[in-house]
Amino acid sequence: MMKSNLDDNMLTVREVSQILHVHSNTLRRWSDLGIIKAYRIGPRGDRRFKHEDINVLLMEESKGFVTNPNESTEIDKVTQYAMSR
């Protein structure tokens, strides 16, 4: 089965769970509650997530996270926060 370009840019529940360091059921619950946007694909309705949505969630969560703005970019901040969890 061939994946579409949209699927190539989307993350699975497992991938996002590892990035956010939460259990997959927690991620599913957050999706159901609207905390994070999930996109349903395929006949089974599997959840997929956009990289941008994950970054927004991380940025909202990391408000107040102290970094030196002269030394890091926004992506560096997200990566640093995710790695600290």
N, C-alpha and C positions, 0 to 999 in steps of 0.2 A: 504494500500500500504506500502511495506517495504522500508525503506531507506537503501541505500548501505553504506558501511563503509566510502567511499569517502564523501558522503553527511554529515555524522556525524561529519567530521572534517572541514566542510566548514561553513562559516557564511553567513547569508542572507543580503540583502540590508538593511533591517531594523536594524539588529544587528550592522552592520558596521557603519551605519548612527549614531546610538546612541553612539558608541565608539568614533567616530571622531567628534561628535557634529556638523554634517552637515545635510542638508536636503537630503532626498533620491534622489531627482532629481539632486542635486549637485554630489552625489556619482555616479549616472548613467552617468552624463556628464564626470566626471573624468575617468570613465571606457572607455567611447567612445573615449576620447582623449589619452588614454594610460597612464594616470598618475598612475592608479592603475589597476592591472591585475584582470579581472573578468573571471570566467569560466561559460560557458553556459551549463545548464543541462535541461533534460526533453524535451518533445515535444514543450513546450511553449518558451523554451530558457531562463528560469529564470537565473538570475545572482547569482553566489556564489563566495565567496572570501576565500582565505586561510589565516589562522592566521598569517603565516610567512610573507605574503605580506603586511598585515596591520602593523605588527611590523616594517618592513623595511620602510614603508611610515612614520610611527611615528618617527623612528630614524632619517630619513633624515630631517624631519620637525623640530626635536628638536636639531639639531646640534647647539652648542653654548648654550644650556640650561645648566645652572650652577647647578651642584650637587656635593656633596662630594663623590668622587669615593671610598673612604675607607668605606663608610657606606651603599652604595646601589649597587645592581647588575644592569645589563642592563635591565632586566625585570622590576625592580623597577623604573628605569628611564622612561621607556615607560608608566608604570602605572601612575607615578607622572605627566608626561606631559599630558596624556589623561584626568586625573582628574582635571587638572588646566584649561582646555578649557571650 
